[in-house]
Amino acid sequence: MDYKKYILPHIWNLKPYSSARDEFKGNEGIFLDANENPFGSGSVEYYNRYPDPLQWKIKEQIAQIKKCSEDEIFLGNGSDEAIDLLIRMTCTSDSSSIIVCPPTYGMYEVSAAINNIPLTKVNLTTEYQLNVDSILKTIDSTTRLIFICSPNNPTGNLMNREDIIKILDSFKTGFVVIDEAYIDFSDQPSFVQELSKFPQLIVLQTLSKAYGLASLRLGMAFANPTIIKLFNKIKPPYNISGSTQNLVRTALENNHFVAESIKQLKINKYHLITELKHIIGVSTIFHSDANFILVKFIRAHELFNYLILHKIITRNRSNVALCNDSIRITIGLESENKELIDKIKIFYTKNDV
Ligand SMILES: *Cc1c(COP(=O)(O)O)cnc(C)c1O
């Protein structure tokens, strides 16, 4: 792939800001280069020093976990930073466009709007799968990004692998972004393993879900090293704070926690679905490969408000394309799921179905 043709020229040619810590890489010495406070921080001592701008120590760990190379990894302040940077490096208002497949994660559309980039929606099928023929027909000479979320939010299911491959095989004049925020909960392999086959592939993952680190804000993009270099060139120099880097490193050493969480959440999901199946007000429980389920209810709006009244917060997706009367429920602790089931049962006993 001739990357230069699909990256905006002002980005391709950009001379990035060179930070003090870019220019000297060692750990030891007398540091008089970055105008830091030599006395410390008033908190833990190391916070007075600027952090590693390229977060090599975390990348070393992630490369091992995800079985890829360190130079195929970009780390951002949440996945949203990667989404925004991707749009900014590939799209311009007057001659580029983006394809998304609703119902899906809302940030692609918001980020396109912030950057004033035209966006075309190709809805999923009624089975919540990619409408491949429609997507291929929609692609034109302006298309630079296609966002595919798998497992998809808010529907919870994986997209058919053959469909994604079909799109990757046909579209080579821009980038295909596969958002795998929930891949750790599914039993399918990640598309990170396909990077060498598809130079236009970009995979997004996050530590916010299975890894339990939503508050630290660490999103990952996996792509060809040429694309990663462009990310690094246009990101704010110190986009991942030193405290986040340290906390993430410790968390990644504890791989037992993630595996145990996933295992337990799968069990909890199974029990929650089993209970829901017995409730008359439940119309459909959609198949989920994630840590949440989308459920179609009779009188969903009323149920949603009733749950809030009892301090159970779910996500009402009733107004989203193809999700009428549906609520997205995150899998919680056993006790939390039991509370939820109890309240739903009471709701439908009080309100005859
Ligand atoms: C939660 C989520 C993310 C993660 O966002 P972060 O900014 O990394 O917390 C990305 N994509 C989808 C589809 C999500 O649901």
The ligand as an SDF file (V2000), in Angstrom:
LIG
                    3D

 15 15  0  0  0  0  0  0  0  0999 V2000
  -15.8450    1.4990   25.7670 C   0  0  0  0  0  0  0  0  0  0  0  0
  -15.5150    1.5350   24.3350 C   0  0  0  0  0  0  0  0  0  0  0  0
  -14.2980    2.0450   23.8960 C   0  0  0  0  0  0  0  0  0  0  0  0
  -13.2660    2.4610   24.8750 C   0  0  0  0  0  0  0  0  0  0  0  0
  -13.0820    3.7610   25.0210 O   0  0  0  0  0  0  0  0  0  0  0  0
  -11.9010    4.2790   25.9530 P   0  0  0  0  0  0  0  0  0  0  0  0
  -11.8290    5.6830   25.4950 O   0  0  0  0  0  0  0  0  0  0  0  0
  -10.6750    3.4940   25.6410 O   0  0  0  0  0  0  0  0  0  0  0  0
  -12.3440    4.1130   27.3640 O   0  0  0  0  0  0  0  0  0  0  0  0
  -14.0070    2.0300   22.5440 C   0  0  0  0  0  0  0  0  0  0  0  0
  -14.8730    1.5300   21.6580 N   0  0  0  0  0  0  0  0  0  0  0  0
  -16.0450    1.0080   22.0490 C   0  0  0  0  0  0  0  0  0  0  0  0
  -16.9470    0.3970   21.0500 C   0  0  0  0  0  0  0  0  0  0  0  0
  -16.4060    1.0020   23.3880 C   0  0  0  0  0  0  0  0  0  0  0  0
  -17.5810    0.5070   23.7580 O   0  0  0  0  0  0  0  0  0  0  0  0
  1  2  1  0
  2  3  1  0
  2 14  2  0
  3  4  1  0
  3 10  2  0
  4  5  1  0
  5  6  1  0
  6  7  2  0
  6  8  1  0
  6  9  1  0
 10 11  1  0
 11 12  2  0
 12 13  1  0
 12 14  1  0
 14 15  1  0
M  END
$$$$
